[in-house]
Amino acid sequence: MPFLVKADFNTHIYEEIIDEITRTDDTIITKGIDAAIGEAKTYLSRYDRTALFTPTVSDALIEHLRSVVKDIAAWHMVKLANPNIDLKLFRTNYEDAIKWLEKVQKGQADPEGWPYKTDDPATPGNENSGVQWSSNQKRNQHF
């Protein structure tokens, strides 16, 4: 089962409106979902994105992420056509979703239970940590 399907959008857009926008072509909604997932993944580099966007992760842990991705995908869809839809509302939802993803990216919001990327010991830094520090070796001065 994919991360999102057409039926998941019943919380954001009525099915008949989705059919009107996509002209009953489900490939359009699939492309919109893929674009929204790709956009969300760009903000989540500290996390194990493969694990976050697979159905094996508990729904309770990623329900907010699903809602954010639906907001992004809904905005991408209503740009095609907007029958009976308030564009300002969807644009605001899209902007709020991006702001939340930016907070997660900066470490200002840390969703509990999300899996971090595994650390690669071959690299000098810790890939899953938002805070890193290092220093130069201590120098001994002789006069």
N, C-alpha and C positions, 0 to 999 in steps of 0.2 A: 504494500500500500504506500503510495507517495505521501509526501509531507502535507500537501493540500490537494484537494480535488474540487470540482465544480460544486458539489453538494455542500462543501464547507462554507460557501459564500452566503448561505441563507441567513447569516447573522448580519451581513453587510448590505447585500443587494437582493431584491426579490428575484426568483428564478425567471419569471417572465421578462423582467428588465434585462437580465443577463442574456436571455435568448434574443431579445430585441437588439442588443448591442452587438452580439457575436453573430447574429443571423443564423442561429443554431449550429454554428461551426465550432465544435469543441476544441479544435486546434488553436483557435485564437485565445481562449481562456488558458489553455495549457502554456502557450507562449507568454502570456501575461504573468502567470504564476512563476514560470522559470525566470523571467526578467526580475520579478520582485524578490525571489530567493537569491538571485545573483547580486542584486543591490544590497540586500540585507547582509549577505556574507562578507561584503567588502568592509563592513564595520566590525566584524566579529573575529578578527585575526587571532586574538588571544585564546579563543575557544576552539575545541575540536569540532569544526564545522560539519564534518562527516557525521559525527555522532548526533549533533544537534538537529540536523535535517533528515534524520532517518526515523522511521516509525518505532524503533526499538526503545527510544528514550521515553520515559514516562510522560504522559500528557500533562500532568500537573506541573511538571518542571518547565515545560515550554509552551504552555497555553498562551501566555502573553506574547511570546515570539510569534506564534501562529496568527494572533490578532494583528500584530504589527505588519506581518507579511501580507495579510489579507488587505489591510489598509493601503499598502503600496500597490498591490496588484489591482485593487479596485480603482485606484487613481489611473493606472495605466489603461484599464478597460474603459472608463468613462471618458477618456480623451478621444476614443474612437467615435462615440455617439453618446448623447446624454438625454435619452427620453425619460421624462418625469424624475430627473435627478438634479439636486442642488449642487452645482459644481463647487461652490465655495465651501460647503461642508466636507466634500471629499478632498479638496485641496488642503483644508485645515487638518483633516485626519492624516493625510500624507505627510505634511510638514511636522506634525506631532510625532509620527512614527520615526521620521528621520532624526528628530531631536533626541528621542529616547535612544535610538541606536548610537548616536554620537556620544551620549552620556555613558553608555556601556563601553564604547570604544575608549573613552578617556579614563575610565575607571571610576567615574562619579556614581555610577549605578552598577552593582554587581549582583546579577541574578543568582539566587541561591540554588546550588545543586547543578549548575551547568558544568559540563565536563571541559576542563582546560586541555590544551594541546599537550602532548607528551614532550618532555624535554629531550632535546637531541644533545648527547654529551659531546659530540664533535664540534659544536659551536660554543663560543665563549659565553654567551648570554643565556638566560633562561627564557625560552620562547613564550611560556604561558604567564609570565609575571609582568605586571604593568610598571613595576618599579625596579630599576636596575642601577647599580652604581659600581664604579671601579676606580682605581687610582694607579698612578705610576709607581714603579718600584722606589723604595727609599734610596736616596743618594747619599753617599758619604763624601764629604768634602775634606781634602787634605791640603794643608798649606805648608 
